[in-house]
Amino acid sequence: MIINTFVFRKSDRMWVALCLENGFVGQGATKAAAAARLKEAIASFDDVACHEDVYQAPISLRELHEFLTLDAARPTAASYELRAVYA
């Protein structure tokens, strides 16, 4: 079983989870729902036998910064949660 690291942020009324290892995202009304959708995305991608021509790599710091500040009009002091997840 592989451990992935998820980052969660609130976007309007939904939670968005981002996997740092592959850049996949999941969305849900709760953190648990967002994590479940992200786990489903990872599992369905892993089930596909032929995906060697699909780019999959850890996200860059620039991409992480963009994810965390996407809806912010100005810099935020919000806290974020990192969670190690078996996916």
GUMIPA-76514 format. One record per residue (C-alpha): residue number from 1; residue in three letters; x, y, z. Coordinates in Angstrom, 2 decimals. Layout:
! residues N
<r seke="NUM" kollum="ALA" c1="X" c2="Y" c3="Z"/>
...
//
This chain:
! residues 87
<r seke="1" kollum="MET" c1="0.00" c2="0.00" c3="0.00"/>
<r seke="2" kollum="ILE" c1="1.30" c2="3.45" c3="-0.93"/>
<r seke="3" kollum="ILE" c1="1.13" c2="6.46" c3="1.39"/>
<r seke="4" kollum="ASN" c1="0.14" c2="9.76" c3="-0.23"/>
<r seke="5" kollum="THR" c1="0.16" c2="13.24" c3="1.30"/>
<r seke="6" kollum="PHE" c1="-2.99" c2="15.31" c3="0.93"/>
<r seke="7" kollum="VAL" c1="-3.37" c2="19.07" c3="1.48"/>
<r seke="8" kollum="PHE" c1="-6.86" c2="20.39" c3="2.20"/>
<r seke="9" kollum="ARG" c1="-8.27" c2="23.86" c3="1.64"/>
<r seke="10" kollum="LYS" c1="-11.75" c2="25.33" c3="1.83"/>
<r seke="11" kollum="SER" c1="-13.13" c2="26.72" c3="-1.42"/>
<r seke="12" kollum="ASP" c1="-16.50" c2="28.44" c3="-0.93"/>
<r seke="13" kollum="ARG" c1="-18.68" c2="25.67" c3="0.54"/>
<r seke="14" kollum="MET" c1="-16.55" c2="22.75" c3="-0.64"/>
<r seke="15" kollum="TRP" c1="-13.29" c2="21.21" c3="0.54"/>
<r seke="16" kollum="VAL" c1="-10.58" c2="20.50" c3="-2.01"/>
<r seke="17" kollum="ALA" c1="-7.86" c2="17.91" c3="-1.41"/>
<r seke="18" kollum="LEU" c1="-4.62" c2="17.89" c3="-3.40"/>
<r seke="19" kollum="CYS" c1="-2.21" c2="14.94" c3="-3.52"/>
<r seke="20" kollum="LEU" c1="1.37" c2="16.21" c3="-3.34"/>
<r seke="21" kollum="GLU" c1="2.83" c2="13.09" c3="-4.93"/>
<r seke="22" kollum="ASN" c1="0.89" c2="13.19" c3="-8.19"/>
<r seke="23" kollum="GLY" c1="-1.12" c2="16.44" c3="-8.40"/>
<r seke="24" kollum="PHE" c1="-4.54" c2="14.74" c3="-8.39"/>
<r seke="25" kollum="VAL" c1="-7.43" c2="16.56" c3="-6.70"/>
<r seke="26" kollum="GLY" c1="-10.69" c2="15.58" c3="-5.05"/>
<r seke="27" kollum="GLN" c1="-13.59" c2="17.73" c3="-3.89"/>
<r seke="28" kollum="GLY" c1="-16.38" c2="17.22" c3="-1.37"/>
<r seke="29" kollum="ALA" c1="-18.64" c2="18.87" c3="1.18"/>
<r seke="30" kollum="THR" c1="-16.33" c2="17.67" c3="4.00"/>
<r seke="31" kollum="LYS" c1="-12.62" c2="16.90" c3="4.30"/>
<r seke="32" kollum="ALA" c1="-13.49" c2="13.21" c3="4.52"/>
<r seke="33" kollum="ALA" c1="-15.55" c2="13.39" c3="1.33"/>
<r seke="34" kollum="ALA" c1="-12.77" c2="15.25" c3="-0.51"/>
<r seke="35" kollum="ALA" c1="-10.22" c2="12.65" c3="0.65"/>
<r seke="36" kollum="ALA" c1="-12.53" c2="9.81" c3="-0.44"/>
<r seke="37" kollum="ARG" c1="-12.95" c2="11.32" c3="-3.92"/>
<r seke="38" kollum="LEU" c1="-9.18" c2="11.80" c3="-4.20"/>
<r seke="39" kollum="LYS" c1="-8.56" c2="8.20" c3="-3.14"/>
<r seke="40" kollum="GLU" c1="-11.04" c2="7.09" c3="-5.83"/>
<r seke="41" kollum="ALA" c1="-9.21" c2="9.14" c3="-8.45"/>
<r seke="42" kollum="ILE" c1="-5.86" c2="7.66" c3="-7.46"/>
<r seke="43" kollum="ALA" c1="-7.26" c2="4.10" c3="-7.44"/>
<r seke="44" kollum="SER" c1="-8.97" c2="4.49" c3="-10.81"/>
<r seke="45" kollum="PHE" c1="-5.80" c2="5.90" c3="-12.34"/>
<r seke="46" kollum="ASP" c1="-3.78" c2="3.00" c3="-10.92"/>
<r seke="47" kollum="ASP" c1="-6.32" c2="0.54" c3="-12.38"/>
<r seke="48" kollum="VAL" c1="-5.63" c2="1.76" c3="-15.92"/>
<r seke="49" kollum="ALA" c1="-2.98" c2="-0.49" c3="-17.40"/>
<r seke="50" kollum="CYS" c1="-1.65" c2="1.91" c3="-20.04"/>
<r seke="51" kollum="HIS" c1="-0.87" c2="5.38" c3="-18.72"/>
<r seke="52" kollum="GLU" c1="2.84" c2="5.75" c3="-19.49"/>
<r seke="53" kollum="ASP" c1="2.20" c2="8.79" c3="-21.68"/>
<r seke="54" kollum="VAL" c1="0.31" c2="10.62" c3="-18.89"/>
<r seke="55" kollum="TYR" c1="2.47" c2="13.06" c3="-16.95"/>
<r seke="56" kollum="GLN" c1="2.47" c2="12.20" c3="-13.24"/>
<r seke="57" kollum="ALA" c1="4.97" c2="13.76" c3="-10.86"/>
<r seke="58" kollum="PRO" c1="5.14" c2="15.47" c3="-7.48"/>
<r seke="59" kollum="ILE" c1="3.78" c2="19.00" c3="-7.61"/>
<r seke="60" kollum="SER" c1="6.20" c2="21.92" c3="-7.48"/>
<r seke="61" kollum="LEU" c1="6.28" c2="24.56" c3="-4.75"/>
<r seke="62" kollum="ARG" c1="4.84" c2="27.04" c3="-7.25"/>
<r seke="63" kollum="GLU" c1="1.87" c2="24.74" c3="-7.91"/>
<r seke="64" kollum="LEU" c1="1.34" c2="24.20" c3="-4.17"/>
<r seke="65" kollum="HIS" c1="1.42" c2="27.97" c3="-3.58"/>
<r seke="66" kollum="GLU" c1="-1.11" c2="28.47" c3="-6.37"/>
<r seke="67" kollum="PHE" c1="-3.41" c2="25.80" c3="-4.89"/>
<r seke="68" kollum="LEU" c1="-3.28" c2="27.34" c3="-1.42"/>
<r seke="69" kollum="THR" c1="-3.79" c2="30.93" c3="-2.55"/>
<r seke="70" kollum="LEU" c1="-6.14" c2="30.45" c3="-5.51"/>
<r seke="71" kollum="ASP" c1="-9.16" c2="32.23" c3="-3.99"/>
<r seke="72" kollum="ALA" c1="-7.22" c2="34.67" c3="-1.82"/>
<r seke="73" kollum="ALA" c1="-7.41" c2="38.34" c3="-2.77"/>
<r seke="74" kollum="ARG" c1="-4.42" c2="39.00" c3="-0.53"/>
<r seke="75" kollum="PRO" c1="-1.94" c2="36.88" c3="1.45"/>
<r seke="76" kollum="THR" c1="-3.65" c2="34.79" c3="4.09"/>
<r seke="77" kollum="ALA" c1="-2.66" c2="33.64" c3="7.55"/>
<r seke="78" kollum="ALA" c1="-4.93" c2="30.58" c3="7.29"/>
<r seke="79" kollum="SER" c1="-3.68" c2="27.24" c3="8.51"/>
<r seke="80" kollum="TYR" c1="-3.70" c2="24.18" c3="6.27"/>
<r seke="81" kollum="GLU" c1="-3.77" c2="20.50" c3="7.07"/>
<r seke="82" kollum="LEU" c1="-1.34" c2="17.93" c3="5.71"/>
<r seke="83" kollum="ARG" c1="-2.49" c2="14.33" c3="6.07"/>
<r seke="84" kollum="ALA" c1="-0.66" c2="11.13" c3="5.20"/>
<r seke="85" kollum="VAL" c1="-3.19" c2="8.76" c3="3.63"/>
<r seke="86" kollum="TYR" c1="-3.00" c2="5.17" c3="2.46"/>
<r seke="87" kollum="ALA" c1="-4.31" c2="5.34" c3="-1.09"/>
//
